[in-house]
Amino acid sequence: MRSAKDENKKPLKARGGNDANRPGRSVGEALRQAYDEAVRESVPADLLDLLKKLD
């Protein structure tokens, strides 16, 4: 059973350390890597032709 005193307590936050311990860091790195790879890819010729037709 929780008392009113317990309900007012805030959850503890992690202190110190580095970002390597945070699960979101690896997700962020993976997203950054996927974005960088997509930016380096060339646009297919058939897509460029289609875009030219729209102009």
All heavy atoms as atom14 arrays in JSON, in Angstrom:
{
  "sequence": "MRSAKDENKKPLKARGGNDANRPGRSVGEALRQAYDEAVRESVPADLLDLLKKLD",
  "atom14_mask": [
    [1, 1, 1, 1, 1, 1, 1, 1, 0, 0, 0, 0, 0, 0],
    [1, 1, 1, 1, 1, 1, 1, 1, 1, 1, 1, 0, 0, 0],
    [1, 1, 1, 1, 1, 1, 0, 0, 0, 0, 0, 0, 0, 0],
    [1, 1, 1, 1, 1, 0, 0, 0, 0, 0, 0, 0, 0, 0],
    [1, 1, 1, 1, 1, 1, 1, 1, 1, 0, 0, 0, 0, 0],
    [1, 1, 1, 1, 1, 1, 1, 1, 0, 0, 0, 0, 0, 0],
    [1, 1, 1, 1, 1, 1, 1, 1, 1, 0, 0, 0, 0, 0],
    [1, 1, 1, 1, 1, 1, 1, 1, 0, 0, 0, 0, 0, 0],
    [1, 1, 1, 1, 1, 1, 1, 1, 1, 0, 0, 0, 0, 0],
    [1, 1, 1, 1, 1, 1, 1, 1, 1, 0, 0, 0, 0, 0],
    [1, 1, 1, 1, 1, 1, 1, 0, 0, 0, 0, 0, 0, 0],
    [1, 1, 1, 1, 1, 1, 1, 1, 0, 0, 0, 0, 0, 0],
    [1, 1, 1, 1, 1, 1, 1, 1, 1, 0, 0, 0, 0, 0],
    [1, 1, 1, 1, 1, 0, 0, 0, 0, 0, 0, 0, 0, 0],
    [1, 1, 1, 1, 1, 1, 1, 1, 1, 1, 1, 0, 0, 0],
    [1, 1, 1, 1, 0, 0, 0, 0, 0, 0, 0, 0, 0, 0],
    [1, 1, 1, 1, 0, 0, 0, 0, 0, 0, 0, 0, 0, 0],
    [1, 1, 1, 1, 1, 1, 1, 1, 0, 0, 0, 0, 0, 0],
    [1, 1, 1, 1, 1, 1, 1, 1, 0, 0, 0, 0, 0, 0],
    [1, 1, 1, 1, 1, 0, 0, 0, 0, 0, 0, 0, 0, 0],
    [1, 1, 1, 1, 1, 1, 1, 1, 0, 0, 0, 0, 0, 0],
    [1, 1, 1, 1, 1, 1, 1, 1, 1, 1, 1, 0, 0, 0],
    [1, 1, 1, 1, 1, 1, 1, 0, 0, 0, 0, 0, 0, 0],
    [1, 1, 1, 1, 0, 0, 0, 0, 0, 0, 0, 0, 0, 0],
    [1, 1, 1, 1, 1, 1, 1, 1, 1, 1, 1, 0, 0, 0],
    [1, 1, 1, 1, 1, 1, 0, 0, 0, 0, 0, 0, 0, 0],
    [1, 1, 1, 1, 1, 1, 1, 0, 0, 0, 0, 0, 0, 0],
    [1, 1, 1, 1, 0, 0, 0, 0, 0, 0, 0, 0, 0, 0],
    [1, 1, 1, 1, 1, 1, 1, 1, 1, 0, 0, 0, 0, 0],
    [1, 1, 1, 1, 1, 0, 0, 0, 0, 0, 0, 0, 0, 0],
    [1, 1, 1, 1, 1, 1, 1, 1, 0, 0, 0, 0, 0, 0],
    [1, 1, 1, 1, 1, 1, 1, 1, 1, 1, 1, 0, 0, 0],
    [1, 1, 1, 1, 1, 1, 1, 1, 1, 0, 0, 0, 0, 0],
    [1, 1, 1, 1, 1, 0, 0, 0, 0, 0, 0, 0, 0, 0],
    [1, 1, 1, 1, 1, 1, 1, 1, 1, 1, 1, 1, 0, 0],
    [1, 1, 1, 1, 1, 1, 1, 1, 0, 0, 0, 0, 0, 0],
    [1, 1, 1, 1, 1, 1, 1, 1, 1, 0, 0, 0, 0, 0],
    [1, 1, 1, 1, 1, 0, 0, 0, 0, 0, 0, 0, 0, 0],
    [1, 1, 1, 1, 1, 1, 1, 0, 0, 0, 0, 0, 0, 0],
    [1, 1, 1, 1, 1, 1, 1, 1, 1, 1, 1, 0, 0, 0],
    [1, 1, 1, 1, 1, 1, 1, 1, 1, 0, 0, 0, 0, 0],
    [1, 1, 1, 1, 1, 1, 0, 0, 0, 0, 0, 0, 0, 0],
    [1, 1, 1, 1, 1, 1, 1, 0, 0, 0, 0, 0, 0, 0],
    [1, 1, 1, 1, 1, 1, 1, 0, 0, 0, 0, 0, 0, 0],
    [1, 1, 1, 1, 1, 0, 0, 0, 0, 0, 0, 0, 0, 0],
    [1, 1, 1, 1, 1, 1, 1, 1, 0, 0, 0, 0, 0, 0],
    [1, 1, 1, 1, 1, 1, 1, 1, 0, 0, 0, 0, 0, 0],
    [1, 1, 1, 1, 1, 1, 1, 1, 0, 0, 0, 0, 0, 0],
    [1, 1, 1, 1, 1, 1, 1, 1, 0, 0, 0, 0, 0, 0],
    [1, 1, 1, 1, 1, 1, 1, 1, 0, 0, 0, 0, 0, 0],
    [1, 1, 1, 1, 1, 1, 1, 1, 0, 0, 0, 0, 0, 0],
    [1, 1, 1, 1, 1, 1, 1, 1, 1, 0, 0, 0, 0, 0],
    [1, 1, 1, 1, 1, 1, 1, 1, 1, 0, 0, 0, 0, 0],
    [1, 1, 1, 1, 1, 1, 1, 1, 0, 0, 0, 0, 0, 0],
    [1, 1, 1, 1, 1, 1, 1, 1, 0, 0, 0, 0, 0, 0]
  ],
  "atom14_positions": [
    [[0.84, -1.17, 0.0], [0.0, 0.0, 0.0], [0.9, 1.24, 0.0], [1.88, 1.3, 0.72], [-0.9, -0.02, 1.24], [-1.97, 1.02, 1.19], [-3.09, 0.84, 2.59], [-4.33, -0.13, 1.83], [0.0, 0.0, 0.0], [0.0, 0.0, 0.0], [0.0, 0.0, 0.0], [0.0, 0.0, 0.0], [0.0, 0.0, 0.0], [0.0, 0.0, 0.0]],
    [[0.53, 2.24, -0.8], [1.33, 3.46, -0.89], [0.69, 4.56, -0.06], [-0.52, 4.71, -0.03], [1.41, 3.91, -2.33], [2.16, 2.93, -3.2], [2.22, 3.38, -4.59], [3.02, 4.62, -4.65], [3.28, 5.28, -5.75], [2.82, 4.86, -6.89], [3.99, 6.37, -5.72], [0.0, 0.0, 0.0], [0.0, 0.0, 0.0], [0.0, 0.0, 0.0]],
    [[1.52, 5.31, 0.58], [1.0, 6.42, 1.37], [1.02, 7.69, 0.52], [1.62, 7.74, -0.56], [1.86, 6.62, 2.62], [3.14, 7.09, 2.26], [0.0, 0.0, 0.0], [0.0, 0.0, 0.0], [0.0, 0.0, 0.0], [0.0, 0.0, 0.0], [0.0, 0.0, 0.0], [0.0, 0.0, 0.0], [0.0, 0.0, 0.0], [0.0, 0.0, 0.0]],
    [[0.37, 8.72, 1.01], [0.37, 10.01, 0.32], [1.78, 10.55, 0.2], [2.13, 11.23, -0.76], [-0.54, 11.0, 1.05], [0.0, 0.0, 0.0], [0.0, 0.0, 0.0], [0.0, 0.0, 0.0], [0.0, 0.0, 0.0], [0.0, 0.0, 0.0], [0.0, 0.0, 0.0], [0.0, 0.0, 0.0], [0.0, 0.0, 0.0], [0.0, 0.0, 0.0]],
    [[2.62, 10.24, 1.16], [4.0, 10.69, 1.14], [4.75, 10.06, -0.03], [5.54, 10.71, -0.7], [4.66, 10.3, 2.46], [5.93, 11.0, 2.76], [6.42, 10.6, 4.14], [7.43, 11.57, 4.64], [7.94, 11.22, 5.96], [0.0, 0.0, 0.0], [0.0, 0.0, 0.0], [0.0, 0.0, 0.0], [0.0, 0.0, 0.0], [0.0, 0.0, 0.0]],
    [[4.49, 8.78, -0.32], [5.14, 8.08, -1.42], [4.71, 8.64, -2.78], [5.47, 8.67, -3.73], [4.83, 6.59, -1.38], [5.52, 5.9, -0.23], [6.53, 6.43, 0.26], [5.04, 4.82, 0.19], [0.0, 0.0, 0.0], [0.0, 0.0, 0.0], [0.0, 0.0, 0.0], [0.0, 0.0, 0.0], [0.0, 0.0, 0.0], [0.0, 0.0, 0.0]],
    [[3.47, 9.06, -2.89], [2.95, 9.56, -4.16], [3.59, 10.88, -4.57], [3.63, 11.22, -5.73], [1.44, 9.71, -4.08], [0.73, 8.36, -4.04], [-0.77, 8.5, -3.94], [-1.28, 9.63, -4.13], [-1.43, 7.5, -3.66], [0.0, 0.0, 0.0], [0.0, 0.0, 0.0], [0.0, 0.0, 0.0], [0.0, 0.0, 0.0], [0.0, 0.0, 0.0]],
    [[4.09, 11.64, -3.61], [4.71, 12.92, -3.91], [6.17, 12.79, -4.33], [6.77, 13.74, -4.79], [4.62, 13.86, -2.7], [3.19, 14.29, -2.44], [2.39, 14.34, -3.36], [2.87, 14.56, -1.2], [0.0, 0.0, 0.0], [0.0, 0.0, 0.0], [0.0, 0.0, 0.0], [0.0, 0.0, 0.0], [0.0, 0.0, 0.0], [0.0, 0.0, 0.0]],
    [[6.73, 11.61, -4.17], [8.13, 11.41, -4.53], [8.27, 11.34, -6.04], [7.46, 10.72, -6.73], [8.67, 10.12, -3.91], [8.84, 10.18, -2.42], [9.45, 8.9, -1.91], [9.62, 8.95, -0.41], [10.14, 7.69, 0.11], [0.0, 0.0, 0.0], [0.0, 0.0, 0.0], [0.0, 0.0, 0.0], [0.0, 0.0, 0.0], [0.0, 0.0, 0.0]],
    [[9.32, 11.96, -6.54], [9.6, 11.92, -7.97], [10.52, 10.73, -8.25], [11.33, 10.36, -7.41], [10.3, 13.21, -8.42], [9.4, 14.42, -8.31], [10.11, 15.64, -8.81], [9.2, 16.85, -8.7], [9.86, 18.07, -9.13], [0.0, 0.0, 0.0], [0.0, 0.0, 0.0], [0.0, 0.0, 0.0], [0.0, 0.0, 0.0], [0.0, 0.0, 0.0]],
    [[10.41, 10.13, -9.45], [11.3, 9.03, -9.77], [12.74, 9.52, -9.83], [13.01, 10.66, -10.2], [10.84, 8.56, -11.15], [9.82, 9.53, -11.61], [9.47, 10.42, -10.5], [0.0, 0.0, 0.0], [0.0, 0.0, 0.0], [0.0, 0.0, 0.0], [0.0, 0.0, 0.0], [0.0, 0.0, 0.0], [0.0, 0.0, 0.0], [0.0, 0.0, 0.0]],
    [[13.66, 8.64, -9.47], [15.07, 8.99, -9.49], [15.56, 9.11, -10.92], [15.2, 8.32, -11.78], [15.88, 7.93, -8.76], [15.6, 7.78, -7.27], [16.4, 6.61, -6.71], [15.95, 9.06, -6.53], [0.0, 0.0, 0.0], [0.0, 0.0, 0.0], [0.0, 0.0, 0.0], [0.0, 0.0, 0.0], [0.0, 0.0, 0.0], [0.0, 0.0, 0.0]],
    [[16.41, 10.09, -11.17], [17.01, 10.28, -12.48], [18.43, 9.74, -12.43], [19.09, 9.79, -11.4], [17.05, 11.76, -12.85], [15.69, 12.36, -13.07], [15.82, 13.81, -13.47], [14.45, 14.43, -13.65], [14.54, 15.85, -14.0], [0.0, 0.0, 0.0], [0.0, 0.0, 0.0], [0.0, 0.0, 0.0], [0.0, 0.0, 0.0], [0.0, 0.0, 0.0]],
    [[18.89, 9.24, -13.57], [20.26, 8.75, -13.64], [21.21, 9.92, -13.54], [20.96, 11.0, -14.08], [20.47, 8.01, -14.95], [0.0, 0.0, 0.0], [0.0, 0.0, 0.0], [0.0, 0.0, 0.0], [0.0, 0.0, 0.0], [0.0, 0.0, 0.0], [0.0, 0.0, 0.0], [0.0, 0.0, 0.0], [0.0, 0.0, 0.0], [0.0, 0.0, 0.0]],
    [[22.3, 9.73, -12.85], [23.28, 10.79, -12.68], [24.59, 10.4, -13.33], [24.97, 9.23, -13.33], [23.54, 11.04, -11.2], [22.37, 11.62, -10.48], [22.78, 11.92, -9.08], [21.64, 12.43, -8.33], [21.74, 13.07, -7.21], [22.91, 13.28, -6.68], [20.68, 13.51, -6.58], [0.0, 0.0, 0.0], [0.0, 0.0, 0.0], [0.0, 0.0, 0.0]],
    [[25.28, 11.39, -13.85], [26.63, 11.17, -14.37], [26.66, 10.15, -15.49], [25.68, 9.91, -16.17], [0.0, 0.0, 0.0], [0.0, 0.0, 0.0], [0.0, 0.0, 0.0], [0.0, 0.0, 0.0], [0.0, 0.0, 0.0], [0.0, 0.0, 0.0], [0.0, 0.0, 0.0], [0.0, 0.0, 0.0], [0.0, 0.0, 0.0], [0.0, 0.0, 0.0]],
    [[27.81, 9.55, -15.66], [27.96, 8.55, -16.7], [28.03, 9.18, -18.07], [28.04, 10.4, -18.22], [0.0, 0.0, 0.0], [0.0, 0.0, 0.0], [0.0, 0.0, 0.0], [0.0, 0.0, 0.0], [0.0, 0.0, 0.0], [0.0, 0.0, 0.0], [0.0, 0.0, 0.0], [0.0, 0.0, 0.0], [0.0, 0.0, 0.0], [0.0, 0.0, 0.0]],
    [[28.08, 8.35, -19.05], [28.13, 8.87, -20.41], [26.9, 8.4, -21.18], [26.12, 7.59, -20.71], [29.42, 8.44, -21.12], [29.6, 6.94, -21.12], [28.65, 6.2, -20.92], [30.82, 6.49, -21.36], [0.0, 0.0, 0.0], [0.0, 0.0, 0.0], [0.0, 0.0, 0.0], [0.0, 0.0, 0.0], [0.0, 0.0, 0.0], [0.0, 0.0, 0.0]],
    [[26.76, 8.9, -22.39], [25.58, 8.57, -23.2], [25.58, 7.12, -23.67], [24.56, 6.62, -24.13], [25.51, 9.5, -24.41], [25.08, 10.9, -24.03], [24.52, 11.06, -22.93], [25.3, 11.83, -24.83], [0.0, 0.0, 0.0], [0.0, 0.0, 0.0], [0.0, 0.0, 0.0], [0.0, 0.0, 0.0], [0.0, 0.0, 0.0], [0.0, 0.0, 0.0]],
    [[26.7, 6.43, -23.59], [26.76, 5.05, -24.06], [25.84, 4.15, -23.25], [25.43, 3.1, -23.73], [28.2, 4.55, -23.99], [0.0, 0.0, 0.0], [0.0, 0.0, 0.0], [0.0, 0.0, 0.0], [0.0, 0.0, 0.0], [0.0, 0.0, 0.0], [0.0, 0.0, 0.0], [0.0, 0.0, 0.0], [0.0, 0.0, 0.0], [0.0, 0.0, 0.0]],
    [[25.51, 4.55, -22.04], [24.63, 3.74, -21.2], [23.16, 3.94, -21.5], [22.33, 3.21, -20.99], [24.9, 4.04, -19.72], [26.29, 3.66, -19.3], [26.88, 2.74, -19.86], [26.82, 4.36, -18.32], [0.0, 0.0, 0.0], [0.0, 0.0, 0.0], [0.0, 0.0, 0.0], [0.0, 0.0, 0.0], [0.0, 0.0, 0.0], [0.0, 0.0, 0.0]],
    [[22.84, 4.93, -22.32], [21.44, 5.22, -22.64], [21.02, 4.41, -23.86], [21.7, 4.42, -24.88], [21.27, 6.71, -22.94], [21.47, 7.54, -21.69], [21.25, 9.02, -21.9], [20.46, 9.36, -23.05], [20.65, 10.44, -23.78], [21.62, 11.27, -23.49], [19.89, 10.7, -24.82], [0.0, 0.0, 0.0], [0.0, 0.0, 0.0], [0.0, 0.0, 0.0]],
    [[19.87, 3.72, -23.8], [19.43, 2.91, -24.92], [19.13, 3.74, -26.17], [19.33, 3.29, -27.28], [18.16, 2.23, -24.43], [17.95, 2.64, -23.03], [19.0, 3.62, -22.65], [0.0, 0.0, 0.0], [0.0, 0.0, 0.0], [0.0, 0.0, 0.0], [0.0, 0.0, 0.0], [0.0, 0.0, 0.0], [0.0, 0.0, 0.0], [0.0, 0.0, 0.0]],
    [[18.7, 4.97, -26.01], [18.37, 5.82, -27.15], [19.58, 6.22, -27.97], [19.46, 6.58, -29.13], [0.0, 0.0, 0.0], [0.0, 0.0, 0.0], [0.0, 0.0, 0.0], [0.0, 0.0, 0.0], [0.0, 0.0, 0.0], [0.0, 0.0, 0.0], [0.0, 0.0, 0.0], [0.0, 0.0, 0.0], [0.0, 0.0, 0.0], [0.0, 0.0, 0.0]],
    [[20.75, 6.13, -27.41], [21.96, 6.53, -28.13], [22.19, 5.63, -29.33], [22.47, 6.12, -30.42], [23.17, 6.51, -27.21], [24.44, 6.91, -27.91], [25.56, 7.17, -26.92], [26.83, 7.35, -27.56], [27.23, 8.49, -28.14], [26.42, 9.51, -28.15], [28.41, 8.58, -28.7], [0.0, 0.0, 0.0], [0.0, 0.0, 0.0], [0.0, 0.0, 0.0]],
    [[22.07, 4.34, -29.2], [22.32, 3.44, -30.32], [21.26, 3.62, -31.4], [21.56, 3.5, -32.58], [22.36, 1.99, -29.85], [21.14, 1.63, -29.24], [0.0, 0.0, 0.0], [0.0, 0.0, 0.0], [0.0, 0.0, 0.0], [0.0, 0.0, 0.0], [0.0, 0.0, 0.0], [0.0, 0.0, 0.0], [0.0, 0.0, 0.0], [0.0, 0.0, 0.0]],
    [[20.05, 3.94, -31.02], [18.99, 4.21, -31.99], [19.33, 5.47, -32.78], [19.21, 5.5, -34.0], [17.62, 4.35, -31.29], [16.56, 4.81, -32.27], [17.21, 3.05, -30.65], [0.0, 0.0, 0.0], [0.0, 0.0, 0.0], [0.0, 0.0, 0.0], [0.0, 0.0, 0.0], [0.0, 0.0, 0.0], [0.0, 0.0, 0.0], [0.0, 0.0, 0.0]],
    [[19.76, 6.5, -32.08], [20.13, 7.75, -32.73], [21.28, 7.55, -33.7], [21.27, 8.09, -34.81], [0.0, 0.0, 0.0], [0.0, 0.0, 0.0], [0.0, 0.0, 0.0], [0.0, 0.0, 0.0], [0.0, 0.0, 0.0], [0.0, 0.0, 0.0], [0.0, 0.0, 0.0], [0.0, 0.0, 0.0], [0.0, 0.0, 0.0], [0.0, 0.0, 0.0]],
    [[22.26, 6.76, -33.29], [23.4, 6.5, -34.17], [22.96, 5.72, -35.41], [23.42, 6.0, -36.52], [24.48, 5.73, -33.42], [25.21, 6.58, -32.41], [26.21, 5.78, -31.58], [26.28, 4.55, -31.75], [26.9, 6.41, -30.77], [0.0, 0.0, 0.0], [0.0, 0.0, 0.0], [0.0, 0.0, 0.0], [0.0, 0.0, 0.0], [0.0, 0.0, 0.0]],
    [[22.06, 4.76, -35.24], [21.58, 3.97, -36.37], [20.79, 4.85, -37.34], [20.93, 4.72, -38.57], [20.71, 2.82, -35.88], [0.0, 0.0, 0.0], [0.0, 0.0, 0.0], [0.0, 0.0, 0.0], [0.0, 0.0, 0.0], [0.0, 0.0, 0.0], [0.0, 0.0, 0.0], [0.0, 0.0, 0.0], [0.0, 0.0, 0.0], [0.0, 0.0, 0.0]],
    [[19.98, 5.75, -36.81], [19.21, 6.66, -37.67], [20.14, 7.6, -38.43], [19.95, 7.85, -39.62], [18.22, 7.46, -36.83], [17.02, 6.7, -36.31], [16.22, 7.56, -35.34], [16.14, 6.25, -37.47], [0.0, 0.0, 0.0], [0.0, 0.0, 0.0], [0.0, 0.0, 0.0], [0.0, 0.0, 0.0], [0.0, 0.0, 0.0], [0.0, 0.0, 0.0]],
    [[21.16, 8.11, -37.74], [22.13, 8.99, -38.38], [22.86, 8.28, -39.51], [23.05, 8.81, -40.6], [23.12, 9.5, -37.34], [23.39, 10.97, -37.44], [24.29, 11.47, -36.31], [23.5, 11.78, -35.12], [23.54, 11.13, -33.97], [24.35, 10.12, -33.8], [22.79, 11.47, -32.96], [0.0, 0.0, 0.0], [0.0, 0.0, 0.0], [0.0, 0.0, 0.0]],
    [[23.24, 7.04, -39.27], [23.95, 6.26, -40.27], [23.04, 5.97, -41.47], [23.47, 6.09, -42.62], [24.44, 4.94, -39.67], [25.23, 4.08, -40.64], [25.72, 2.79, -40.01], [25.45, 2.52, -38.86], [26.41, 2.0, -40.79], [0.0, 0.0, 0.0], [0.0, 0.0, 0.0], [0.0, 0.0, 0.0], [0.0, 0.0, 0.0], [0.0, 0.0, 0.0]],
    [[21.78, 5.61, -41.23], [20.84, 5.35, -42.32], [20.61, 6.61, -43.15], [20.56, 6.55, -44.39], [19.52, 4.83, -41.76], [0.0, 0.0, 0.0], [0.0, 0.0, 0.0], [0.0, 0.0, 0.0], [0.0, 0.0, 0.0], [0.0, 0.0, 0.0], [0.0, 0.0, 0.0], [0.0, 0.0, 0.0], [0.0, 0.0, 0.0], [0.0, 0.0, 0.0]],
    [[20.49, 7.75, -42.49], [20.3, 9.02, -43.2], [21.51, 9.33, -44.07], [21.38, 9.68, -45.24], [20.05, 10.15, -42.2], [19.99, 11.5, -42.87], [18.82, 11.92, -43.5], [21.08, 12.35, -42.88], [18.76, 13.15, -44.12], [21.03, 13.57, -43.51], [19.86, 13.97, -44.12], [19.81, 15.19, -44.75], [0.0, 0.0, 0.0], [0.0, 0.0, 0.0]],
    [[22.7, 9.19, -43.5], [23.93, 9.47, -44.25], [24.05, 8.58, -45.48], [24.45, 9.03, -46.56], [25.17, 9.31, -43.36], [25.28, 10.42, -42.32], [24.65, 11.48, -42.51], [25.99, 10.21, -41.32], [0.0, 0.0, 0.0], [0.0, 0.0, 0.0], [0.0, 0.0, 0.0], [0.0, 0.0, 0.0], [0.0, 0.0, 0.0], [0.0, 0.0, 0.0]],
    [[23.69, 7.31, -45.33], [23.74, 6.39, -46.46], [22.73, 6.78, -47.54], [23.03, 6.72, -48.74], [23.48, 4.96, -46.0], [24.62, 4.38, -45.19], [24.29, 3.02, -44.59], [23.25, 2.44, -44.95], [25.08, 2.54, -43.77], [0.0, 0.0, 0.0], [0.0, 0.0, 0.0], [0.0, 0.0, 0.0], [0.0, 0.0, 0.0], [0.0, 0.0, 0.0]],
    [[21.54, 7.19, -47.13], [20.51, 7.58, -48.1], [20.92, 8.84, -48.85], [20.68, 8.96, -50.06], [19.18, 7.81, -47.38], [0.0, 0.0, 0.0], [0.0, 0.0, 0.0], [0.0, 0.0, 0.0], [0.0, 0.0, 0.0], [0.0, 0.0, 0.0], [0.0, 0.0, 0.0], [0.0, 0.0, 0.0], [0.0, 0.0, 0.0], [0.0, 0.0, 0.0]],
    [[21.57, 9.77, -48.18], [22.0, 11.01, -48.81], [23.09, 10.73, -49.85], [23.13, 11.37, -50.9], [22.5, 12.01, -47.74], [23.23, 13.19, -48.36], [21.33, 12.5, -46.9], [0.0, 0.0, 0.0], [0.0, 0.0, 0.0], [0.0, 0.0, 0.0], [0.0, 0.0, 0.0], [0.0, 0.0, 0.0], [0.0, 0.0, 0.0], [0.0, 0.0, 0.0]],
    [[23.94, 9.75, -49.59], [25.02, 9.43, -50.52], [24.54, 8.69, -51.77], [25.25, 8.64, -52.77], [26.09, 8.59, -49.81], [26.96, 9.4, -48.88], [28.16, 8.6, -48.41], [27.76, 7.42, -47.65], [27.74, 7.35, -46.32], [28.09, 8.39, -45.61], [27.38, 6.25, -45.71], [0.0, 0.0, 0.0], [0.0, 0.0, 0.0], [0.0, 0.0, 0.0]],
    [[23.34, 8.09, -51.7], [22.84, 7.34, -52.86], [22.49, 8.3, -53.99], [22.04, 9.42, -53.78], [21.58, 6.55, -52.48], [21.86, 5.39, -51.57], [20.6, 4.62, -51.24], [19.55, 4.88, -51.84], [20.67, 3.77, -50.35], [0.0, 0.0, 0.0], [0.0, 0.0, 0.0], [0.0, 0.0, 0.0], [0.0, 0.0, 0.0], [0.0, 0.0, 0.0]],
    [[22.69, 7.82, -55.22], [22.33, 8.64, -56.38], [20.85, 8.43, -56.7], [20.24, 7.42, -56.34], [23.19, 8.27, -57.59], [22.97, 6.91, -57.93], [0.0, 0.0, 0.0], [0.0, 0.0, 0.0], [0.0, 0.0, 0.0], [0.0, 0.0, 0.0], [0.0, 0.0, 0.0], [0.0, 0.0, 0.0], [0.0, 0.0, 0.0], [0.0, 0.0, 0.0]],
    [[20.27, 9.4, -57.39], [18.87, 9.32, -57.78], [18.8, 8.48, -59.06], [19.53, 8.75, -60.02], [18.29, 10.73, -58.02], [16.85, 10.64, -58.46], [18.42, 11.57, -56.77], [0.0, 0.0, 0.0], [0.0, 0.0, 0.0], [0.0, 0.0, 0.0], [0.0, 0.0, 0.0], [0.0, 0.0, 0.0], [0.0, 0.0, 0.0], [0.0, 0.0, 0.0]],
    [[17.94, 7.46, -59.09], [17.84, 6.61, -60.28], [17.43, 7.42, -61.51], [16.64, 8.38, -61.42], [16.75, 5.6, -59.92], [16.67, 5.62, -58.42], [17.07, 7.0, -58.01], [0.0, 0.0, 0.0], [0.0, 0.0, 0.0], [0.0, 0.0, 0.0], [0.0, 0.0, 0.0], [0.0, 0.0, 0.0], [0.0, 0.0, 0.0], [0.0, 0.0, 0.0]],
    [[17.96, 7.04, -62.66], [17.72, 7.76, -63.91], [16.23, 7.8, -64.26], [15.72, 8.83, -64.72], [18.5, 7.12, -65.04], [0.0, 0.0, 0.0], [0.0, 0.0, 0.0], [0.0, 0.0, 0.0], [0.0, 0.0, 0.0], [0.0, 0.0, 0.0], [0.0, 0.0, 0.0], [0.0, 0.0, 0.0], [0.0, 0.0, 0.0], [0.0, 0.0, 0.0]],
    [[15.51, 6.69, -64.04], [14.08, 6.68, -64.38], [13.29, 7.66, -63.51], [12.32, 8.28, -63.97], [13.49, 5.28, -64.3], [13.7, 4.6, -62.96], [14.59, 5.04, -62.21], [12.98, 3.62, -62.68], [0.0, 0.0, 0.0], [0.0, 0.0, 0.0], [0.0, 0.0, 0.0], [0.0, 0.0, 0.0], [0.0, 0.0, 0.0], [0.0, 0.0, 0.0]],
    [[13.7, 7.86, -62.28], [13.04, 8.84, -61.42], [13.34, 10.27, -61.9], [12.47, 11.12, -61.9], [13.46, 8.66, -59.97], [12.81, 9.59, -58.96], [11.29, 9.46, -58.99], [13.31, 9.32, -57.56], [0.0, 0.0, 0.0], [0.0, 0.0, 0.0], [0.0, 0.0, 0.0], [0.0, 0.0, 0.0], [0.0, 0.0, 0.0], [0.0, 0.0, 0.0]],
    [[14.57, 10.5, -62.3], [14.94, 11.82, -62.85], [14.14, 12.12, -64.12], [13.66, 13.25, -64.31], [16.44, 11.88, -63.14], [17.35, 11.93, -61.93], [18.81, 11.84, -62.36], [17.11, 13.18, -61.12], [0.0, 0.0, 0.0], [0.0, 0.0, 0.0], [0.0, 0.0, 0.0], [0.0, 0.0, 0.0], [0.0, 0.0, 0.0], [0.0, 0.0, 0.0]],
    [[13.96, 11.11, -64.97], [13.15, 11.29, -66.19], [11.7, 11.63, -65.83], [11.1, 12.5, -66.45], [13.19, 10.03, -67.06], [14.55, 9.79, -67.69], [15.33, 10.77, -67.81], [14.83, 8.64, -68.06], [0.0, 0.0, 0.0], [0.0, 0.0, 0.0], [0.0, 0.0, 0.0], [0.0, 0.0, 0.0], [0.0, 0.0, 0.0], [0.0, 0.0, 0.0]],
    [[11.17, 10.95, -64.86], [9.8, 11.23, -64.44], [9.66, 12.63, -63.89], [8.7, 13.35, -64.2], [9.39, 10.2, -63.37], [7.97, 10.29, -62.84], [6.97, 10.07, -63.96], [7.76, 9.28, -61.73], [0.0, 0.0, 0.0], [0.0, 0.0, 0.0], [0.0, 0.0, 0.0], [0.0, 0.0, 0.0], [0.0, 0.0, 0.0], [0.0, 0.0, 0.0]],
    [[10.63, 13.09, -63.12], [10.61, 14.44, -62.57], [10.69, 15.48, -63.69], [10.04, 16.53, -63.63], [11.74, 14.64, -61.58], [11.58, 13.88, -60.25], [12.86, 13.99, -59.43], [10.39, 14.39, -59.48], [0.0, 0.0, 0.0], [0.0, 0.0, 0.0], [0.0, 0.0, 0.0], [0.0, 0.0, 0.0], [0.0, 0.0, 0.0], [0.0, 0.0, 0.0]],
    [[11.47, 15.19, -64.72], [11.58, 16.12, -65.87], [10.25, 16.26, -66.6], [9.89, 17.32, -67.07], [12.67, 15.65, -66.83], [14.06, 15.87, -66.31], [15.11, 15.36, -67.29], [16.48, 15.46, -66.69], [17.49, 14.9, -67.59], [0.0, 0.0, 0.0], [0.0, 0.0, 0.0], [0.0, 0.0, 0.0], [0.0, 0.0, 0.0], [0.0, 0.0, 0.0]],
    [[9.5, 15.17, -66.67], [8.2, 15.2, -67.33], [7.2, 16.05, -66.56], [6.27, 16.6, -67.14], [7.65, 13.79, -67.49], [8.42, 12.95, -68.5], [7.88, 11.55, -68.58], [8.72, 10.72, -69.53], [8.25, 9.32, -69.57], [0.0, 0.0, 0.0], [0.0, 0.0, 0.0], [0.0, 0.0, 0.0], [0.0, 0.0, 0.0], [0.0, 0.0, 0.0]],
    [[7.37, 16.16, -65.25], [6.45, 16.94, -64.43], [6.67, 18.45, -64.58], [5.79, 19.23, -64.28], [6.59, 16.56, -62.96], [6.13, 15.15, -62.59], [6.48, 14.85, -61.15], [4.65, 14.98, -62.84], [0.0, 0.0, 0.0], [0.0, 0.0, 0.0], [0.0, 0.0, 0.0], [0.0, 0.0, 0.0], [0.0, 0.0, 0.0], [0.0, 0.0, 0.0]],
    [[7.86, 18.86, -65.05], [8.14, 20.29, -65.2], [7.42, 20.88, -66.34], [6.85, 20.78, -67.18], [9.63, 20.54, -65.38], [10.34, 20.5, -64.04], [9.68, 20.69, -63.03], [11.57, 20.28, -64.05], [0.0, 0.0, 0.0], [0.0, 0.0, 0.0], [0.0, 0.0, 0.0], [0.0, 0.0, 0.0], [0.0, 0.0, 0.0], [0.0, 0.0, 0.0]]
  ]
}
